[in-house]
Amino acid sequence: MEALIQEIRHGLRSLLRNPSFSIIAVLALALGIGVNSSIFSVVNGVLLKPLSYRNPDQLVRIWEKWGGFDNGSISYPNFKDWRQRNQSFEKMAAYRWTGFNLTGGDRPERLSGRQVSSELLEVLGVAPAFGRNFRPDEDREGANPVAMISDSLWHRRFGGDPSVLEQSLILNDQPYQIVGVLPADFNYLDRAPDVLVPIEATKERSLKERAWHPGTQVVARLKTGVTLEQARADMTSIAGALGEEFPTTNKEHWVTVGSLYDAMVGDVRKLLLLLIAAVAFVLLIACANVANLMLARASARQKEMAIRSALGASRLRIIRSLLVESVTLALIGGALGLVVTYWGTELALKALPDALPRVNEIKVDANVLLFTAVASIITGIVFGLAPALQASNPNLNETLKEGGRSGSSGRQGLRSTLVVAEIAISLVLLVGSGLLIRSFIALNRVNPGFDDRNLLTFDVSLSSKEFAEAAKVRRFFKQLLERIEARPGVQAAAMTDLLPLNGGDNENWFYITNRPKPSPSELPLAMSYITSPGYLNAMKIPLVQGRFFEESDTLTSVPVMVIDEHMAAQYFPGENPLGQHISVPTPEKAIDFQVIGIVGHVKQENLDTTEGAFIGVQMYISFQQVPDEFIFPSSTIVVRTNANPSSYVGPMRDDLASIGGNATLSDAKTMEQHKGNLIADRRFTLILVGVFAALALVLASIGIYGVISYSVEQRTREIGIRTALGASPRHVLGMVVGGGAKLAIIGIAIGTVGGLVLTQLIRAFLYSVSPSDPLTFTGIALVLAAVAIIASYVPARRAMKVDPNTALRCE
């Protein structure tokens, strides 16, 4: 132990004697280790930490497989049968997202909420921070309305008053008794609700119809000792039995069972692993640069090593001494890298896309500190081993002579090898970044089927008490749209129940009326939009044929429908769809619609899909013709403006308030923001990989400059002789720059081969560009070659100015 402490002290003294070397090395290492630790903090929070629930490995998500959906929403009657018949789960809970108008204050407020079965918190293993959980008798139709509220709502609305359990909330015009307050860190699937209410007490008709799938989701806890495969077999058996019992609604309906962890992080695992690989490459380049510095420093310490060997120091002792010095250097770099880690993690949290799960669990904790320490030690060994092996085996006779240069050629070869590796790794990173840039540009140029410029969207929710009648809801939205359209700068306004680029659960079964009706399990699905007549004009969706809805299309006129061009081509090939009839089943009867128009297809699921991920055809129904029982007191409004649409949010609130009815305006966004959210993960990946690639390029250019400079210094006598014998400055320039270009060419060749293999791993992040795109590879290779030549030019200029007399006299 004393020997190790002595070696550390000696190493520190040696580093202090060479402050310029130490500062450069520490900064390079701090940058490399810091960015690695920052990304590790994200990976640790999202992927490595167990979910913050009791025995999280026992938690599973359950979906229905129907109509082409592997992860479809659940029919609530099916859930109740699953809960009763299964043999695999301790408990099973259902939930679905909803919203509430909170009234009773100065201004109505829109709250995010969940309707949940009473077992949800028990399934998750979460207890209320204050108060109690729902009782089973409260999750029944006709039960007194009760609610649990979030910690943030408790403090925002009630100032954290413990007497909150004696108070109530007015949600959608109905008083709910508060029975509990959720923990401050409660977060399920990364969406923290303001309010939880029992699902069955809502008395919604959709919960009673087995054919309806109203966005219900299910989570369950496995019994101890039951495996995921056993649970899948159990649920498959139950689904098969339900299919026989209810063939009209459940035939060919199956079940998907997966772990809750995979459901939360499965989509982002590849993205984070890609970032880890990218920052690891940056660290390798930083290590190569510091190793080059160590090799240069070892040349200056040849006599020191030779003297230590002559005095009896073994080669192992010298290697240990030099490794202790390099590890000490790396630990100092790692300590400084923690500053980069804290800064980088904070920056990453701001830049992370909203879709990334478990963002609230990302922090610099003990795991990140341990990773930084281990990474620092390994880094110190990696960049210090080769210089230590070189320096520990000096030629005593030659080295102790004045001017001895033994071993310099070997070190130069190793330094050149390190630079080649830097260039190869840089090329891989730069090509990856280039492919992502080209993909991102192509994705931004995708036509979503409508004009997303100057388009504002927001949700409007009405008082369910004041607008219980469908006729009042229709009048309200018609009046609101008229007021909005009357405002200066507004081109058009419309309402819809579903926005493009927002996914959605608005599918409807249908069949062609004058053709044989398919069996219930074979009915096709179409994405359904309920809109006002001005929707096509507001969205600027092209009208291909026929007409769109008009004000004259009402409940008393013939029901009409507009379909998209994909539906026309798929279901009416070689026919004119106009005038044809399409039936849409409802629990009471099928409604027969006449097709009056064909419009362009819009992107609904994402920008990089040819069609919707599940539903490739679309149909439009007029809000004025929807039966009263399907009219709800909420809708999404789209407003096309002449100027910045965000500036119209305030005036829209004024229009809403002027009509009255305790209506709320929420989730105001431009359509460009909706589009940006869809590609936020790609933008995040592009930015980070681009930054890492830029760092790699800078480090590689520094490495080339260092090697060429060292080469010029070592060849001063040779250059002097060449100049004395008549070599021109141009010849010297070509010789030196050619050395740098040679290293670049070798590195580019190796990097190209590696890049062709490794870029296949980012295929999932690319759009409209091949992982082996020749244009990208060629462009990056030319950039790297230019950087190598520029980095070689400065030492080459110095070599051109070598005075032969001075060079020979120094020798």
TORDO-317114 format. One line per 10 residues: number of its first residue (from 0); their letters; for each residue x, y, z of C-alpha. Coordinates in steps of 0.2 Angstrom, whole numbers, plus 5000, padded with zeros to 4 digits. Example, Ala and Ser with C-alpha at 12.3 -4.5 7.8 and 13.67 -1.06 7.14 Angstrom:
BEGIN
0) AS) 5062/4978/5039  5068/4995/5036
END
This chain:
BEGIN
0) MEALIQEIRH) 5000/5000/5000  5014/5012/5004  5022/5008/4987  5006/5013/4979  5004/5029/4988  5022/5033/4984  5019/5030/4965  5003/5041/4966  5013/5055/4974  5027/5053/4961
10) GLRSLLRNPS) 5014/5053/4947  5006/5069/4954  5023/5077/4955  5027/5072/4937  5010/5079/4931  5013/5095/4940  5030/5097/4932  5021/5097/4915  5006/5108/4917  5003/5110/4898
20) FSIIAVLALA) 5002/5092/4895  4992/5088/4910  4979/5102/4907  4976/5096/4889  4975/5078/4894  4963/5082/4908  4952/5092/4897  4951/5079/4884  4947/5066/4897  4934/5076/4906
30) LGIGVNSSIF) 4925/5079/4890  4925/5061/4885  4921/5054/4902  4908/5068/4905  4898/5065/4890  4898/5046/4893  4892/5048/4911  4879/5060/4905  4872/5048/4893  4874/5034/4906
40) SVVNGVLLKP) 4863/5044/4918  4849/5044/4904  4851/5025/4901  4852/5022/4920  4836/5031/4923  4826/5024/4908  4833/5007/4906  4843/5000/4921  4833/5006/4936  4819/4994/4941
50) LSYRNPDQLV) 4802/5002/4940  4797/5011/4955  4783/4999/4961  4783/4984/4972  4791/4969/4964  4790/4977/4947  4795/4961/4938  4778/4954/4942  4769/4968/4933  4762/4965/4915
60) RIWEKWGGFD) 4752/4974/4902  4738/4965/4894  4730/4970/4877  4717/4963/4865  4722/4957/4848  4709/4962/4835  4706/4970/4819  4725/4970/4815  4730/4977/4832  4742/4967/4842
70) NGSISYPNFK) 4741/4980/4856  4723/4985/4855  4712/4993/4868  4701/4982/4878  4682/4979/4879  4677/4982/4897  4666/4967/4898  4680/4957/4892  4691/4964/4906  4678/4959/4919
80) DWRQRNQSFE) 4678/4941/4912  4697/4941/4912  4698/4947/4930  4686/4934/4936  4692/4918/4926  4711/4920/4926  4722/4909/4937  4738/4918/4934  4736/4935/4942  4735/4941/4960
90) KMAAYRWTGF) 4725/4956/4954  4720/4965/4938  4716/4983/4935  4709/4993/4921  4711/5011/4917  4709/5024/4903  4713/5042/4900  4700/5056/4902  4699/5074/4906  4688/5084/4918
100) NLTGGDRPER) 4682/5102/4918  4686/5108/4936  4674/5122/4941  4671/5132/4957  4686/5144/4955  4688/5160/4946  4690/5151/4929  4686/5133/4923  4702/5122/4923  4705/5107/4912
110) LSGRQVSSEL) 4712/5093/4922  4720/5077/4916  4713/5061/4924  4711/5043/4923  4695/5032/4926  4702/5017/4935  4696/5001/4943  4698/5001/4962  4712/4989/4961  4724/4999/4951
120) LEVLGVAPAF) 4735/5006/4966  4735/4989/4974  4741/4981/4958  4755/4993/4957  4759/4992/4975  4757/5010/4978  4748/5018/4993  4741/5035/4994  4752/5048/5003  4737/5054/5012
130) GRNFRPDEDR) 4720/5047/5014  4714/5030/5007  4712/5020/4991  4695/5017/4982  4684/5004/4990  4677/4990/4979  4659/4996/4982  4664/5014/4976  4668/5006/4959  4650/5002/4955
140) EGANPVAMIS) 4637/5010/4945  4627/5022/4956  4640/5024/4969  4644/5041/4977  4657/5050/4966  4674/5049/4975  4691/5055/4968  4710/5054/4972  4720/5069/4968  4738/5072/4964
150) DSLWHRRFGG) 4750/5080/4976  4752/5095/4964  4734/5098/4963  4732/5096/4982  4745/5110/4984  4739/5121/4969  4721/5120/4973  4721/5117/4992  4738/5124/4998  4742/5107/5005
160) DPSVLEQSLI) 4728/5108/5018  4726/5091/5028  4707/5095/5029  4706/5091/5010  4698/5075/5014  4683/5084/5020  4681/5094/5004  4675/5090/4986  4679/5094/4968  4667/5099/4955
170) LNDQPYQIVG) 4672/5089/4940  4661/5090/4924  4648/5098/4935  4647/5084/4948  4654/5085/4965  4667/5072/4969  4672/5068/4987  4691/5068/4989  4696/5052/4998  4715/5052/4995
180) VLPADFNYLD) 4731/5061/4989  4743/5052/4978  4761/5051/4982  4771/5066/4975  4781/5055/4963  4767/5044/4957  4769/5042/4939  4762/5028/4928  4767/5026/4910  4775/5043/4912
190) RAPDVLVPIE) 4759/5053/4913  4755/5060/4930  4736/5062/4931  4728/5076/4941  4713/5065/4946  4708/5047/4948  4690/5042/4948  4682/5024/4949  4679/5019/4931  4662/5010/4933
200) ATKERSLKER) 4654/5024/4944  4655/5035/4928  4640/5026/4921  4646/5027/4903  4637/5016/4891  4653/5011/4882  4658/5001/4897  4643/4989/4895  4645/4985/4877  4656/4971/4873
210) AWHPGTQVVA) 4659/4977/4855  4666/4993/4861  4684/4996/4864  4684/5014/4872  4703/5016/4875  4703/5004/4890  4720/4997/4895  4724/4984/4908  4739/4981/4920  4740/4965/4931
220) RLKTGVTLEQ) 4752/4957/4944  4757/4940/4942  4755/4927/4956  4771/4922/4964  4779/4908/4954  4769/4911/4939  4779/4914/4923  4774/4926/4909  4772/4911/4897  4760/4903/4909
230) ARADMTSIAG) 4750/4919/4910  4750/4920/4891  4743/4902/4890  4730/4906/4903  4724/4922/4894  4724/4913/4877  4713/4900/4884  4701/4913/4892  4700/4923/4875  4696/4907/4866
240) ALGEEFPTTN) 4682/4903/4877  4675/4921/4876  4676/4919/4857  4665/4904/4858  4653/4912/4870  4652/4928/4861  4655/4925/4843  4647/4941/4837  4660/4952/4846  4674/4941/4851
250) KEHWVTVGSL) 4678/4928/4837  4696/4929/4832  4699/4941/4847  4715/4936/4856  4726/4943/4870  4744/4950/4870  4753/4949/4887  4770/4958/4890  4780/4964/4904  4776/4982/4910
260) YDAMVGDVRK) 4794/4986/4909  4795/4981/4890  4779/4991/4887  4787/5007/4894  4805/5006/4887  4804/4994/4872  4803/5008/4859  4817/5018/4866  4830/5005/4870  4838/5005/4852
270) LLLLLIAAVA) 4839/5024/4853  4848/5024/4870  4860/5010/4865  4864/5020/4849  4869/5035/4859  4879/5024/4871  4889/5018/4856  4891/5035/4849  4898/5042/4866  4909/5027/4868
280) FVLLIACANV) 4917/5031/4851  4921/5049/4857  4929/5042/4873  4940/5030/4862  4945/5045/4852  4949/5055/4867  4959/5040/4874  4969/5039/4858  4973/5057/4859  4979/5056/4877
290) ANLMLARASA) 4989/5040/4872  4998/5050/4859  5002/5064/4871  5009/5051/4883  5019/5043/4869  5026/5060/4865  5030/5063/4883  5038/5046/4885  5050/5051/4871  5056/5066/4882
300) RQKEMAIRSA) 5057/5054/4897  5068/5041/4889  5083/5045/4899  5073/5045/4915  5067/5027/4911  5084/5022/4906  5092/5028/4922  5078/5020/4933  5081/5004/4924  5100/5005/4926
310) LGASRLRIIR) 5097/5008/4945  5088/4992/4946  5069/4996/4943  5061/4981/4935  5051/4983/4919  5035/4978/4929  5039/4992/4942  5041/5005/4928  5024/4999/4919  5016/5000/4936
320) SLLVESVTLA) 5022/5018/4939  5017/5024/4922  5000/5016/4924  4997/5024/4941  5001/5040/4933  4989/5038/4918  4975/5032/4930  4978/5047/4941  4977/5058/4926  4961/5049/4921
330) LIGGALGLVV) 4953/5051/4939  4957/5069/4939  4948/5070/4921  4934/5060/4928  4932/5071/4943  4931/5086/4931  4920/5076/4920  4907/5076/4934  4904/5094/4930  4901/5090/4912
340) TYWGTELALK) 4890/5076/4918  4879/5087/4929  4878/5100/4915  4875/5087/4901  4862/5078/4911  4852/5094/4914  4854/5099/4896  4848/5081/4891  4833/5083/4902  4828/5099/4893
350) ALPDALPRVN) 4831/5092/4876  4823/5074/4879  4807/5071/4868  4791/5070/4878  4789/5052/4872  4804/5046/4881  4798/5036/4896  4804/5038/4914  4811/5055/4912  4807/5059/4930
360) EIKVDANVLL) 4819/5046/4936  4834/5053/4926  4847/5060/4939  4865/5059/4943  4865/5046/4957  4876/5034/4965  4876/5023/4950  4881/5037/4939  4895/5041/4951  4901/5023/4951
370) FTAVASIITG) 4900/5022/4932  4911/5038/4931  4924/5031/4943  4925/5014/4934  4925/5023/4917  4940/5034/4923  4950/5019/4929  4947/5009/4913  4951/5024/4903  4967/5027/4912
380) IVFGLAPALQ) 4973/5009/4909  4967/5010/4890  4977/5025/4885  4991/5022/4897  4995/5004/4893  5003/5006/4876  5015/5021/4881  5019/5012/4897  5025/4996/4888  5035/5006/4875
390) ASNPNLNETL) 5043/5017/4889  5047/5003/4900  5059/4994/4888  5072/5007/4884  5089/5003/4875  5101/5008/4889  5116/5010/4878  5108/5021/4865  5097/5031/4876  5110/5036/4889
400) KEGGRSGSSG) 5121/5043/4874  5119/5061/4871  5106/5063/4857  5101/5045/4857  5085/5042/4847  5082/5024/4850  5064/5019/4849  5057/5035/4841  5052/5026/4825  5042/5013/4835
410) RQGLRSTLVV) 5033/5026/4845  5030/5035/4829  5022/5020/4821  5011/5017/4836  5006/5036/4836  5002/5034/4818  4991/5019/4821  4981/5028/4835  4978/5042/4823  4972/5030/4809
420) AEIAISLVLL) 4960/5023/4822  4954/5040/4827  4950/5044/4809  4941/5027/4806  4930/5030/4821  4927/5048/4816  4921/5042/4799  4909/5030/4807  4902/5044/4818  4901/5057/4804
430) VGSGLLIRSF) 4893/5045/4792  4880/5040/4805  4877/5059/4808  4876/5062/4790  4863/5048/4787  4853/5055/4801  4853/5072/4794  4848/5067/4777  4834/5056/4784  4828/5070/4795
440) IALNRVNPGF) 4828/5082/4780  4818/5069/4770  4806/5067/4784  4802/5085/4786  4798/5086/4767  4785/5072/4769  4768/5078/4763  4756/5074/4778  4741/5076/4767  4737/5093/4773
450) DDRNLLTFDV) 4745/5110/4775  4753/5111/4793  4758/5130/4792  4749/5143/4801  4737/5130/4809  4732/5132/4827  4723/5117/4836  4716/5117/4854  4703/5106/4863  4687/5113/4870
460) SLSSKEFAEA) 4677/5105/4883  4659/5110/4889  4650/5109/4905  4641/5091/4904  4627/5098/4915  4623/5114/4904  4626/5104/4888  4618/5088/4891  4607/5089/4876  4615/5086/4859
470) AKVRRFFKQL) 4606/5100/4851  4614/5113/4863  4632/5105/4859  4629/5107/4841  4623/5126/4843  4638/5130/4854  4651/5124/4842  4643/5132/4827  4642/5148/4837  4660/5147/4842
480) LERIEARPGV) 4666/5143/4824  4657/5158/4818  4665/5170/4831  4682/5163/4827  4680/5165/4808  4674/5183/4811  4691/5188/4819  4703/5197/4808  4717/5186/4801  4707/5170/4803
490) QAAAMTDLLP) 4706/5161/4786  4695/5146/4792  4690/5137/4807  4683/5119/4810  4680/5106/4823  4685/5088/4823  4686/5073/4835  4703/5067/4828  4718/5077/4822  4730/5069/4809
500) LNGGDNENWF) 4747/5064/4816  4740/5060/4833  4737/5042/4831  4720/5039/4839  4708/5026/4844  4694/5032/4832  4691/5016/4821  4674/5011/4815  4669/4995/4807  4660/4996/4790
510) YITNRPKPSP) 4654/4987/4775  4649/4991/4758  4630/4991/4758  4626/4982/4742  4638/4968/4744  4637/4953/4755  4639/4958/4773  4655/4950/4781  4654/4941/4797  4657/4952/4813
520) SELPLAMSYI) 4675/4946/4815  4679/4950/4797  4672/4968/4796  4685/4980/4790  4690/4995/4800  4693/5013/4794  4700/5028/4803  4685/5039/4807  4684/5058/4807  4669/5067/4813
530) TSPGYLNAMK) 4671/5085/4807  4661/5101/4803  4659/5107/4785  4674/5119/4785  4686/5106/4790  4693/5102/4773  4696/5121/4770  4704/5124/4787  4716/5109/4785  4719/5111/4766
540) IPLVQGRFFE) 4716/5093/4762  4714/5091/4743  4697/5087/4737  4700/5073/4723  4682/5071/4718  4664/5076/4722  4661/5087/4737  4664/5089/4755  4650/5092/4769  4639/5107/4768
550) ESDTLTSVPV) 4628/5116/4781  4613/5108/4772  4619/5090/4778  4609/5088/4794  4600/5075/4804  4585/5077/4793  4594/5075/4776  4602/5059/4768  4617/5053/4779  4633/5057/4768
560) MVIDEHMAAQ) 4651/5051/4770  4667/5057/4762  4681/5044/4760  4700/5045/4756  4708/5040/4740  4715/5024/4748  4698/5018/4753  4692/5022/4736  4706/5012/4727  4705/4998/4739
570) YFPGENPLGQ) 4686/4995/4740  4680/5002/4724  4694/4997/4711  4688/5001/4694  4672/5009/4700  4666/5026/4704  4663/5027/4723  4652/5042/4722  4634/5037/4725  4639/5021/4733
580) HISVPTPEKA) 4633/5017/4750  4643/5012/4766  4636/5005/4782  4643/5009/4799  4636/4997/4813  4631/5004/4829  4624/4994/4845  4606/4998/4839  4607/4997/4820  4619/5000/4805
590) IDFQVIGIVG) 4619/5018/4798  4619/5019/4779  4629/5033/4772  4630/5039/4754  4648/5043/4747  4648/5061/4741  4666/5064/4740  4684/5058/4739  4699/5067/4748  4717/5065/4749
600) HVKQENLDTT) 4724/5053/4762  4732/5061/4778  4746/5054/4789  4738/5048/4805  4750/5037/4814  4767/5045/4809  4776/5053/4795  4787/5038/4789  4772/5026/4786  4765/5023/4769
610) EGAFIGVQMY) 4748/5022/4778  4742/5022/4795  4751/5009/4805  4735/4999/4808  4722/5007/4798  4726/5012/4780  4709/5019/4775  4699/5034/4781  4682/5041/4781  4673/5057/4786
620) ISFQQVPDEF) 4656/5059/4794  4648/5076/4797  4646/5082/4815  4629/5088/4810  4623/5071/4805  4630/5061/4820  4616/5053/4830  4612/5062/4846  4618/5048/4857  4636/5049/4850
630) IFPSSTIVVR) 4637/5068/4853  4649/5073/4867  4652/5090/4874  4670/5091/4868  4680/5093/4852  4696/5099/4844  4696/5115/4835  4707/5119/4820  4710/5137/4815  4720/5143/4800
640) TNANPSSYVG) 4727/5160/4802  4737/5173/4791  4750/5176/4805  4758/5167/4819  4744/5155/4825  4751/5155/4843  4746/5173/4845  4728/5169/4843  4726/5158/4858  4721/5172/4869
650) PMRDDLASIG) 4708/5179/4858  4701/5161/4856  4699/5160/4875  4690/5177/4875  4678/5170/4862  4675/5154/4872  4672/5165/4888  4660/5176/4879  4648/5162/4874  4648/5155/4892
660) GNATLSDAKT) 4644/5138/4898  4660/5135/4909  4669/5129/4893  4688/5126/4895  4702/5128/4882  4717/5116/4883  4731/5108/4874  4734/5123/4862  4747/5119/4849  4752/5123/4832
670) MEQHKGNLIA) 4751/5109/4819  4769/5111/4816  4772/5107/4835  4761/5091/4833  4772/5087/4818  4788/5091/4828  4783/5080/4842  4782/5065/4830  4800/5067/4825  4806/5073/4842
680) DRRFTLILVG) 4816/5057/4846  4824/5058/4829  4829/5076/4832  4836/5072/4849  4846/5058/4842  4852/5068/4827  4858/5083/4838  4867/5071/4850  4875/5061/4837  4879/5076/4827
690) VFAALALVLA) 4888/5084/4843  4897/5068/4846  4903/5067/4828  4909/5085/4828  4919/5082/4844  4926/5066/4836  4931/5077/4820  4940/5090/4831  4949/5077/4842  4954/5067/4826
700) SIGIYGVISY) 4961/5083/4818  4971/5087/4834  4978/5070/4833  4983/5072/4815  4991/5088/4819  5000/5081/4835  5007/5066/4825  5013/5076/4810  5021/5090/4822  5030/5076/4831
710) SVEQRTREIG) 5036/5068/4815  5043/5085/4809  5052/5087/4826  5059/5070/4824  5064/5073/4806  5072/5090/4808  5090/5084/4804  5083/5074/4789  5073/5089/4782  5089/5100/4785
720) IRTALGASPR) 5099/5087/4775  5086/5086/4761  5085/5105/4760  5104/5107/4760  5105/5094/4745  5092/5105/4735  5075/5100/4741  5063/5114/4737  5050/5120/4750  5036/5113/4739
730) HVLGMVVGGG) 5045/5096/4740  5046/5097/4759  5027/5103/4760  5022/5088/4749  5032/5076/4760  5024/5082/4776  5006/5084/4770  5008/5068/4761  5012/5059/4777  4996/5066/4785
740) AKLAIIGIAI) 4986/5062/4769  4992/5044/4770  4986/5042/4787  4969/5049/4782  4967/5037/4767  4971/5022/4778  4959/5028/4792  4945/5032/4779  4947/5015/4771  4946/5006/4787
750) GTVGGLVLTQ) 4932/5017/4793  4922/5014/4777  4922/4996/4780  4917/4998/4798  4904/5010/4793  4896/4999/4780  4893/4986/4794  4889/4998/4809  4877/5009/4800  4866/4994/4797
760) LIRAFLYSVS) 4862/4996/4816  4854/5013/4813  4842/5007/4799  4827/5009/4811  4831/5028/4813  4833/5031/4794  4820/5037/4782  4822/5037/4763  4840/5034/4764  4851/5018/4763
770) PSDPLTFTGI) 4863/5014/4778  4876/5012/4764  4872/5028/4755  4887/5031/4743  4884/5050/4743  4885/5051/4762  4900/5040/4763  4909/5049/4749  4905/5066/4756  4911/5062/4773
780) ALVLAAVAII) 4927/5054/4767  4931/5070/4757  4928/5080/4773  4940/5070/4783  4953/5070/4770  4952/5089/4769  4953/5090/4788  4968/5079/4788  4977/5090/4775  4973/5106/4784
790) ASYVPARRAM) 4979/5098/4800  4995/5093/4792  4998/5110/4784  5003/5120/4799  5018/5108/4804  5022/5107/4785  5024/5126/4785  5036/5124/4800  5046/5111/4791  5048/5122/4775
800) KVDPNTALRC) 5056/5135/4786  5070/5123/4794  5087/5131/4792  5099/5117/4786  5114/5124/4796  5104/5126/4812  5096/5108/4810  5113/5100/4807  5122/5110/4821  5108/5104/4834
810) E) 5113/5086/4830
END
